[in-house]
Amino acid sequence: MTGLDGTWHVRRTSGLLPPLFGVRKTIEGERGETRVGPFPGVPFTIRDQRLRYRWPFHDFVDHLERDGDRFRGRALFRGREYGRFVLMRAEGEPDTHKLTP
């Protein structure tokens, strides 16, 4: 999926997701991570329009759809939707950031 490289703020729009304050997704190519504040990131890989989290979170998948300059997402657990969110590019930050090793 093109146009995803960079850092994104995550905002909950509906469902069982918590408010998501301080949650960011950093993406480089076909991999990325979701971070909450200063805590270590949860890694994922990108295939088609899906962010597939790695073990032990492998049952979680985020499905994305482009919506102008942002992305709308559906959070899935074992194929069942439990929430929706929006990814908005982090303003004032470069388009690409290095992922943590």
C-alpha positions in Angstrom: 0.0 0.0 0.0 1.6 3.3 -1.0 1.5 6.5 1.0 1.8 4.9 4.4 5.5 5.6 5.1 5.8 7.9 8.1 4.3 8.5 11.5 0.6 8.5 12.1 -1.7 9.5 15.0 -4.4 7.0 15.7 -7.9 8.2 16.7 -10.7 5.9 17.7 -14.0 6.5 15.9 -16.2 3.6 17.2 -16.3 0.2 18.9 -14.6 -1.3 21.8 -11.3 0.5 21.3 -10.1 2.8 24.2 -9.7 6.5 23.4 -6.1 5.8 22.0 -4.5 9.0 23.4 -0.7 8.9 22.6 -1.0 6.0 20.1 1.1 6.2 17.0 1.9 3.9 14.1 5.3 4.3 12.4 5.6 2.7 9.0 8.5 2.0 6.6 7.8 0.0 3.5 6.1 -3.3 4.4 6.6 -3.2 8.2 5.8 -0.9 11.0 4.9 -0.7 14.7 2.2 0.6 16.9 3.4 2.6 20.0 1.7 3.9 23.1 3.6 6.8 24.6 7.2 5.8 25.5 6.6 2.1 25.6 8.1 -0.4 23.1 6.3 -0.8 19.8 4.2 -3.8 18.8 5.5 -4.8 15.3 3.4 -5.6 12.3 3.8 -6.4 8.6 1.8 -4.9 5.8 0.1 -7.0 3.1 -2.5 -5.6 0.8 -4.5 -3.2 2.9 -3.9 -5.1 6.2 -1.5 -4.5 9.1 -0.9 -8.0 10.5 0.6 -7.9 14.0 3.3 -10.4 15.0 3.2 -12.9 17.8 1.9 -12.8 20.5 -0.6 -10.4 18.9 -1.0 -12.4 15.7 -4.8 -12.7 16.0 -5.1 -8.9 15.6 -5.3 -7.3 12.1 -6.0 -3.7 11.1 -7.7 -3.3 7.7 -7.1 0.2 6.1 -8.8 2.2 3.4 -7.5 5.5 2.0 -9.7 8.5 2.7 -8.1 11.5 1.1 -4.9 12.4 3.0 -5.7 9.9 5.8 -6.7 6.3 6.3 -9.8 4.8 7.9 -9.2 1.5 9.7 -11.1 -1.4 11.0 -9.6 -3.3 14.0 -10.2 -7.0 13.8 -9.6 -9.9 16.2 -9.7 -13.3 14.6 -11.6 -11.8 11.7 -14.3 -10.1 13.8 -14.4 -6.3 13.9 -14.2 -4.8 17.4 -13.5 -1.1 16.6 -12.8 1.6 14.0 -10.2 4.3 13.9 -8.6 6.9 11.7 -4.9 7.4 10.9 -3.8 11.0 10.5 -0.3 11.9 9.5 1.6 13.4 12.4 2.0 17.1 11.6 5.3 18.8 11.8 7.2 15.5 11.6 9.2 14.1 8.7 7.4 11.6 6.5 9.7 8.7 7.5 11.1 7.7 10.8 13.3 4.8 11.7 11.6 1.9 13.4 13.1 0.6 16.7 15.2 -2.5 16.2 
